Amino acid sequence: MMNQNSSPPPDPLPRESFLISRNRKKIIKKNLTMILRKVWGSMWNRSNSCKDLVTPTSTSRVPPLPPLAMSSSSLGAFDQLPMDILVQILMLIQPRDAVMLSLTCKAWRCLASGNRLWMFYLQSSQESWDSIFFAETCLRSGYPLRLVSSQSGELSFMRIYGQRAQVPGSVIIDGGSGYCKFGWSKFDSPSGRSATFLEFGNIESPIYARLQQFFATIFTRMQVKSSMQPIVVSLPLCHFDDTESAKASRRQLKTAILNVLFDMNVPAVCAVNQAVLALYAAGRTSGIVVNIGFQVITVLPILNGKVMRQVGVEVIGFGALKLTGFLREKMQENNVSFQSLYTVRTLKEKLCYVALDYKAELSKDTQASMEVSGEGWFTLSKERFQTGEILFQPRLAGMRAMSLHQAVALCMDHCDAAGLAADDSWFKTVVLTGGSACLPGLAERLERELHDHLSPSISNGVRVLPPPCGVDTAWHGAKLISNLSTFPGPWCITRKQFRRKSRLMW
């Protein structure tokens, strides 16, 4: 206990602290006066009842929120201003200044810390508000997913903004058997792409050396030291069965990837399935992901961020490479010459599409031309939609394989029969991913075929979404995770944690 004769310790630099506080208030008052003079004339006529705010850089609206509760403390001369104008004034200052303003009095603190203001600041960032809101309410707790209350009034977006600003930049690597996208989590899109052609199904000893070379090449191209940033890496889609052998192979592959990265002194690694990342990019945690990969097409049911392999993963034995090869054959039949398969791939990506009605399309004039750098002009006609048609009629390419809509319908039947959730809505959203999944018209055609082939009880409510972020959909799903206010904590594993575990479950 303190002695009665003793006095409390002196407040360090009391006069200096007082002067700092007083000067800070003067600066804030001066800045507000300047801002008020600028906006008063243009904003006075705004209706006091206007609640929806439009950002200067976006046409999307901030979702409506509960009205701001006002403190009994006076705002002084600002009491005469409508609430809407006060909020607009705050939006003209920087987030750090808004925090400083909240120190002046309780009433300003109420305004400056309100969700409405900080949702505006978050919406002004590179990511869309919908993506941020989805990530912070569905993904912030890590896996297994635990839904945070979606009532924005129960979340402090001021705190979330501050936490997101402190999240370290991470390297995102979305690899696959065909192509890899890599880049910084703070960037809008991948900074680089490269062909990989890794056979991820091969878990023999050479896989370590190949993965080591693969990751070392990416770090070199990005000019970054592997020991400086966390890594978010996508786990490739392979070993689709739910057998013990397939489970062991998946664990072995994930362990090999983590071993290589931690041997390169990476501080923390977040490894997530490619299909799950694509689903996150679409703002969903449950659904069916159709990945048109380089060699095969996979149809994966996902519930609450977990692939339901016990329900069944459908695999079609051809992929994007077959579509490119089919277009090449058609061009050769029409005596169209080209120098490389890359030229054909470019034509497929730029000119090809999927017809909603194949027979009706045959009678139309579908000719179109484009110039390929270094090779000149190319003109395609019926090949433009015949290439994508083999997804629905594989026999056109001489293949005896299940069609895309048959595989998705079969997956939905299995999901319906499994009865894994209280209702069947979780598997009725289909998300497309992969380069060839970006063909115009594919989502509409698949949705139409599903409605025609499924029973009414299942087809009701079925929606097919095109790749939400194009060819970089999985990369953007990883970006959502790596920019979370809680990253890297609940999503990453450190080297020490990895070495401590003798067996990893995936």
SVG drawing of the C-alpha trace seen along z (x, -y; Angstrom):
<svg xmlns="http://www.w3.org/2000/svg" viewBox="-40 -29 57 76">
<polyline fill="none" stroke="black" stroke-width="0.4" points="0.0,0.0 1.1,-3.6 2.4,-5.4 0.1,-8.2 3.0,-10.7 4.0,-9.6 2.7,-11.4 1.8,-9.8 4.5,-9.7 4.7,-12.9 3.1,-12.9 5.9,-12.8 6.2,-16.2 2.7,-17.4 3.1,-20.8 4.5,-19.3 1.7,-16.8 -0.9,-19.6 0.7,-21.7 0.7,-18.8 -2.9,-18.1 -3.9,-21.8 -1.9,-22.2 -3.4,-19.0 -6.9,-20.4 -5.9,-23.7 -4.7,-21.9 -7.8,-19.9 -10.0,-23.0 -8.1,-24.8 -8.3,-21.9 -12.0,-21.5 -12.6,-25.2 -10.8,-25.1 -12.7,-22.0 -16.0,-23.5 -15.4,-26.6 -14.8,-24.4 -17.8,-22.1 -20.4,-24.4 -21.6,-26.0 -21.9,-22.8 -23.4,-20.6 -25.8,-22.8 -28.6,-22.0 -28.2,-18.3 -31.2,-16.6 -30.9,-15.8 -32.6,-12.5 -29.9,-11.3 -28.5,-8.1 -26.8,-6.4 -23.2,-7.5 -21.4,-7.1 -17.6,-7.0 -15.7,-9.5 -14.0,-6.6 -16.8,-4.0 -20.4,-3.7 -21.2,-1.1 -23.0,-2.2 -22.1,-1.7 -24.7,0.7 -27.2,-1.1 -26.4,-1.1 -28.2,-1.8 -28.3,-5.6 -25.4,-7.0 -26.0,-7.4 -25.1,-10.9 -23.6,-11.8 -25.1,-14.4 -21.9,-16.3 -22.2,-19.4 -20.6,-19.7 -20.4,-23.4 -21.1,-25.4 -21.3,-22.1 -24.6,-21.4 -26.3,-23.5 -25.1,-21.2 -27.1,-18.2 -25.6,-14.9 -25.1,-13.9 -22.8,-17.0 -20.8,-16.2 -20.1,-12.7 -19.2,-14.1 -16.7,-16.4 -15.1,-13.5 -14.8,-11.7 -12.7,-14.5 -9.9,-13.9 -7.5,-11.1 -8.2,-8.1 -5.4,-9.2 -6.9,-12.7 -10.3,-11.1 -8.7,-9.2 -7.2,-12.5 -10.5,-14.2 -12.2,-11.6 -10.0,-12.8 -11.6,-16.2 -14.9,-15.3 -17.4,-12.5 -19.7,-13.6 -16.9,-13.8 -15.7,-10.4 -19.1,-8.9 -19.0,-10.2 -15.3,-9.5 -15.5,-5.9 -18.8,-5.0 -18.9,-2.1 -20.3,-4.2 -17.1,-6.3 -14.7,-3.4 -16.7,-1.3 -16.1,-4.3 -12.4,-4.2 -12.3,-0.5 -14.3,-0.8 -11.8,-3.3 -9.1,-0.6 -8.1,1.6 -10.6,4.4 -14.3,4.1 -16.5,3.6 -18.3,6.9 -15.0,8.8 -13.8,7.1 -17.1,7.7 -17.3,11.3 -13.7,12.0 -14.0,10.3 -17.3,12.0 -16.6,15.5 -12.8,16.0 -11.2,14.1 -11.3,17.0 -9.3,19.3 -10.2,22.9 -12.6,24.4 -14.7,21.5 -16.8,19.8 -19.3,17.2 -18.9,13.8 -22.1,11.9 -23.0,10.2 -24.6,7.3 -22.1,4.5 -23.1,2.7 -21.6,5.5 -18.2,5.2 -15.8,2.4 -14.6,1.5 -12.4,-1.2 -10.4,1.6 -10.6,3.8 -9.2,0.9 -6.3,0.5 -5.5,4.2 -5.7,4.5 -3.3,1.6 -0.7,3.5 -1.0,6.8 2.4,7.7 2.6,8.1 2.8,11.7 3.8,13.6 0.9,15.5 1.8,18.5 -1.0,20.2 0.7,23.1 -0.7,25.9 0.1,28.5 -0.1,26.0 0.6,22.4 1.5,20.5 0.5,17.0 2.5,15.2 2.7,11.8 2.2,9.6 -0.9,9.7 -1.1,5.8 -1.2,5.7 -4.4,5.7 -3.3,8.7 -0.4,11.2 2.9,9.6 4.1,12.6 3.1,15.8 5.0,18.8 4.5,22.2 5.1,25.0 4.0,28.3 4.6,30.0 3.3,33.5 1.9,33.0 0.6,36.5 4.1,37.9 5.2,38.0 8.5,39.9 11.8,38.5 12.4,36.1 9.4,34.0 11.4,32.3 14.1,31.1 11.5,30.0 9.5,28.1 12.6,26.4 13.6,25.2 10.0,24.1 9.8,21.9 13.4,20.6 12.6,19.5 9.6,17.5 11.5,15.8 14.2,14.9 11.7,13.4 10.0,11.5 13.4,10.3 12.4,11.2 14.1,13.1 12.1,16.1 12.8,15.4 11.1,12.0 7.4,12.6 4.7,15.2 3.7,17.3 0.2,18.2 0.3,21.2 -2.5,23.0 -2.6,26.8 -3.1,28.4 -6.2,30.4 -5.1,34.0 -5.7,37.4 -9.5,36.9 -10.7,40.1 -11.6,40.4 -9.6,43.6 -6.8,44.0 -4.3,44.1 -5.5,40.8 -5.5,39.2 -2.0,40.3 -0.9,39.0 -2.4,35.6 -0.8,35.4 2.5,36.4 2.3,33.7 1.4,31.0 4.2,32.1 6.6,31.9 5.5,28.4 5.8,27.2 9.2,29.0 10.6,27.1 9.3,23.7 10.5,24.1 13.9,25.3 14.1,22.0 13.5,20.2 10.0,19.0 8.6,17.7 5.0,18.9 2.9,20.7 -0.8,20.7 -1.7,23.7 -5.2,23.9 -6.9,26.0 -7.2,24.3 -10.9,25.0 -11.6,23.6 -9.7,20.4 -11.8,20.0 -15.0,20.4 -13.7,17.7 -13.1,15.3 -16.7,15.7 -17.8,14.7 -18.9,18.2 -17.9,20.8 -20.1,23.6 -20.9,24.6 -19.7,26.7 -16.4,25.6 -15.8,26.7 -12.2,26.3 -11.2,26.6 -7.6,27.5 -4.7,28.1 -5.2,31.8 -8.5,32.7 -11.8,31.1 -12.7,31.5 -16.1,31.0 -15.7,30.6 -18.5,30.2 -17.4,27.9 -19.2,27.3 -18.1,24.7 -14.6,24.5 -14.0,28.2 -14.0,30.5 -16.6,33.2 -14.7,36.1 -16.9,38.6 -19.8,37.2 -17.8,37.7 -15.5,35.6 -16.2,36.0 -13.3,36.0 -13.5,35.6 -10.5,36.9 -9.7,33.9 -9.0,30.2 -7.8,26.9 -5.0,28.6 -7.6,30.7 -9.7,27.6 -6.6,26.0 -5.6,29.1 -9.2,29.4 -9.0,25.8 -5.6,26.6 -7.0,29.5 -9.9,27.4 -7.5,24.7 -5.4,27.3 -8.5,28.7 -9.2,25.2 -5.6,24.8 -4.9,22.0 -1.1,22.1 0.5,21.1 3.9,21.4 3.2,22.5 0.5,23.9 0.7,20.6 -0.8,18.9 -3.7,21.3 -4.2,20.8 -4.3,17.0 -7.0,17.4 -9.0,19.7 -8.8,17.1 -9.7,14.1 -12.1,15.4 -13.8,18.6 -17.1,18.8 -19.8,21.2 -23.1,21.2 -26.3,21.2 -27.9,23.2 -25.4,25.2 -27.7,26.2 -29.0,22.6 -25.4,21.3 -24.4,23.5 -26.6,21.4 -25.2,18.1 -22.3,16.1 -19.8,16.2 -16.7,15.2 -14.2,13.0 -10.6,12.0 -7.7,10.8 -4.0,10.1 -1.5,12.2 1.8,10.4 4.5,11.8 2.2,14.0 -0.3,11.7 -4.0,11.9 -6.2,15.0 -9.8,15.5 -12.1,18.1 -15.7,19.0 -17.5,22.0 -14.4,23.1 -15.1,20.3 -18.0,22.1 -17.2,25.7 -14.1,25.6 -16.1,25.0 -18.9,27.3 -16.7,30.4 -17.3,29.6 -20.9,30.6 -20.4,33.0 -17.0,34.7 -17.8,37.0 -17.2,34.1 -13.5,34.5 -13.7,38.3 -13.7,38.7 -15.8,41.1 -16.0,39.0 -18.7,37.6 -19.9,34.2 -19.6,31.2 -23.2,30.9 -23.6,34.6 -20.7,34.5 -22.1,31.5 -25.6,32.9 -24.2,36.2 -22.3,34.3 -25.5,32.4 -27.5,35.7 -24.8,37.1 -24.9,33.9 -28.7,34.1 -28.6,37.8 -25.9,37.2 -28.1,34.8 -25.1,33.1 -27.0,29.8 -30.4,28.7 -31.3,27.5 -30.0,28.1 -29.0,24.6 -25.3,25.1 -24.6,27.1 -26.8,25.0 -24.2,22.4 -21.7,23.5 -18.4,21.5 -16.3,21.9 -12.6,21.5 -9.6,22.0 -8.5,20.3 -10.9,22.0 -13.7,21.5 -13.6,17.8 -15.0,18.6 -18.0,16.3 -21.3,18.0 -20.1,21.0 -21.8,20.2 -25.2,19.5 -25.0,22.7 -24.1,24.9 -26.9,23.4 -29.4,24.1 -28.2,27.7 -28.5,28.3 -32.0,27.0 -32.9,29.4 -31.2,32.5 -31.9,32.2 -35.2,32.9 -37.2,29.8 -36.7,30.3 -32.9,30.0 -32.7,27.6 -34.8,25.0 -32.4,22.2 -29.3,23.5 -26.9,20.7 -23.7,20.9 -21.2,18.1 -18.4,17.4 -14.9,17.1 -15.2,14.0 -11.7,12.8 -11.0,14.4 -7.9,16.6 -6.6,15.3 -9.6,16.4 -7.8,18.7 -5.0,16.1 -7.6,13.5 -9.1,16.0 -5.6,16.2 -5.5,12.4 -8.7,12.3 -7.0,14.5 -3.7,12.7 -5.2,9.2 -7.5,10.3 -7.2,8.3 -6.3,11.5 -3.6,12.7 -1.3,14.5 -2.4,15.9 -5.3,18.3 -4.4,19.3 -0.7,19.9 1.6,22.5 5.1,21.6 8.3,23.7 8.3,24.5 4.7,25.6 5.4,27.7 8.4,29.5 6.4,30.2 3.7,32.1 4.5,35.6 1.4,35.9 -0.5,33.2 -4.2,33.7 -5.6,32.1"/>
</svg>
